[in-house]
């Protein structure tokens, strides 16, 4: 396993100084799962925690916010398929480039941004596996 250094995306605060250049073991494991998600597929924060058999959606979300900038952060998502607030347009561009299944936005939705089609885009962690149903 290679050592990662803290990286961030967007306007998240710098990690606490006690983390210096080494990642906590749990963060390393979360980022390794994110790296395994194939292009065009996603896992929810809860899926990652379940796959690791440790932590929960909030812990995974915190790791992604603090350290996920160098990982494919757009592939670890909210369970409802909404795009990451503050990063919607960047994520949307990546989803389109990767062919990630999207659902058209409802006209009443703020900004008329699509959502992820979780039924089709969700990855179960198996090599070549189909999404959850």
N, C-alpha and C positions, 0 to 999 in steps of 0.2 A: 504494500500500500504506500502510495507516495504521500508525503506530507504536503498539505495545502497551507496556504497562508490566508488570513482573513481577507475576504473580498466582499464588496458590497455592490448593490445596484440601487439606482434611484437616490432618494434623499434620506436614506437610513443613517442613523448615527454610527460613528466608529465603534467597533467592539470595545468592551472595557479593557483597560490596559493590562489586567492580569492575564489576558489571553495571548499577549504579544504575538509571536509568529507561529505558535503551535495551536492547533485546534483541539477542543475537547473531543474525546473519543466518540461521544454520541453525535456531535456535529459531523465528524469524519464519516460516520456510518450513514447519516442522512444524505450527505452529499454524494456518497458512493451510490446510493439508491437512485438519486436524481440522475446521475451519469448513466445509469443502466436503462433508463426509460427511452425507448426508441423514438426517433423523429416521427411526428404525427400522432403520438400517443401521449397520455397524461396519467398521473396518479394524483389522488387527493392527498391533502396533508394527513388525513386519517389513514388512508391506504398505506402511506409510507410508515407511519407509526405501527400499524398492524403488521406490515411486512417485517419490520425490525423486531416486533414483539416487545417494544419498549416505548415509553412516552405516549404522547397523544398529539392531536392536531395542533394544539397551541405550541407545544415544544418544537414540532417540526417547522411550523411557521416562523418561530423565533430564529431557529437555525438558518432558515432560508433568508430571512431578513438581514441577519448579521453577516452571514458567510456565503450566501448563495450566488453572488455576482459572477463568479467564475464557472459556476455550474449551469446547466440548462434550466434555470429558475422558472421559465414559462411552462415547463412540463409538470410542475408541482402546483396544484390548483385548489381552489375552493370547491367543495362538494356540489354547490349549486351551478357550477359552470360559468359564473361571472368572471370577467377578466380582472386581474390584479389592479386595484385602485391606484392611480398615479402612473401606471405602466401599461395601460390598456392598448395604446396605439403601437408601442414596441412589441408587446406580446402578440397582438393581432397580426402584425407583419410577419412574425416568426411562425404563427400558426398557419397562415396562408402559404408561406414558403415551404413548410413541411407537409402541407396537405392535411392538417389536423381537422377532423370533422367539426363544423360549426353549425349552429342554429341561427336562423335569421332573427334579428332583433324585433321585438314588438314595437309598433309605432309609439306606444306609450312609454317605452323604456327611455331612461335618461341617456341622451347622446346617441340613441339608436344604434348602439354597439351590439354585435352578435354575442352569443354565449357559446361556450363549448357544448358540443353534443356529447354529453357524458356517456350515454349508452354506447355510442360508437367509438369514442376517443379513449375511454378508460382502459388502462393496461393493468393486467393482474400480476405482473412480475415474472411471468413465465416467458422463456425465450420463444419467440414466434407465437405466443399465446394471444388469444382474442380478448377483447375487453369484457368487463363484467356485464352481466345482463340484469 
